[in-house]
Amino acid sequence: MSKNVNSSALFLGSCLALITTGLTFSIRAGILPQLGENFNLSAEQLGFINSMWFLGFPISMVLGGLFYYKVGPANIMRIAFVSHVLGILLTIFSQGYGLLLVSTLFIGFGNGCTEAACNPLIADLYSGKRMDKMLNRFHMWFPGGIVIGSLASKFMTDWGWSWQSQMWVIMIPTVIYAILFFGKAFPRPKQDEITSLAINIKAMFTPTFIFLFLCMALTAISEFGPQQWVGIIMAESGASPMLILALVTGVMAVGRYFGGPIISALGQTGVLLFSAIFATIGVYMFSVVTGPMAYVAALVFAVGVCFFWPTMIGTTARRVPLSGALGMSVIGGVGMFSTSIFQPIIGRWIDQSKEAVSQSGVEVANVDLAVGQATLAKLAILPGILIVVFAIFLLLQNRSKGKMKPEDVNAPAVS
């Protein structure tokens, strides 16, 4: 590493960039009802707008993984900054559905660039246990940013601030991370052992990687689906949707910060099975409870989804190491891409449930509550599938445990 590299400034800039990502997630979730009302959009159209965030993310993440060693993290973060600024401004000055789609795609692209650049950057800044510690501290700022954005959106909405003013809040950490990165020397990549693209791609066609690829699609939508639609689905639950989102992501941030001993005790597959069980229970509780019990459901759900993302990435790094940085980018990318695909589907479920209630002729005291709970009941099926899948995976792993090294059985996740 160059002596001129300022590790503290680069790490702090990375954290601010990830906070920006978290703010774009939660503030957009908070203003979704206002966008629907102001532009007369259906839930399915709002779903397509959501999907652009999750579509731009994997595109830039995979491209960043492919070209990281050629263009370097500094250039990738310059692209992230331009994409974030364009996305924020185009959203604020949007006059309709089409521009909202484009602006949200830019924001998602900037978020993916952040992940693609900052993960290997931090790995290059630090080594050994220090690297693992700093990676975990970096990743806690995605849910941390969601907490900040959730509370900001709730109080700004309660105080009558416009959705445009809420989008301006995202510009604050965006400008700060650009200032922190400006003029700084970046470290040279350490990882020279696995730089062959052919080796990476070959490793991604192994049964284990394909299995993880498919599982990531379900873990991601189980985590992000209920959170992204909380403002609409939970609006009539008797609890504050944005407080629910803040509670969920706050628990996630704390859990990821102190999650090492849990992962060491249960092993990666054990944690994934544990997560699937609690996520299923949490989403199901959302579909049947109201009032203060919704916050209890939020706690259960948060415990479930807390370790999904970092453990899936860590499992890929541990069990398919030859896939390299590209493999981790692809796994993260498929998680976001699957979530992108599901956004309009969830929106369609909401529209269809409303239509079914209106055509049934049965008088329903609270239509929006019934629709939200019906949608959540469908979402609970996805982590339910994962319970079966991870239970089988754990069983097969235990059968071959005698052939595996201890560190492979109880390996800590890499964020």
Summary of the structure (lengths in Angstrom):
residues: 415
radius of gyration: 20.8
end to end distance: 22.1
largest distance: 73.3
contacts: 1573
relative contact order: 0.15
helix: 82%
strand: 0%
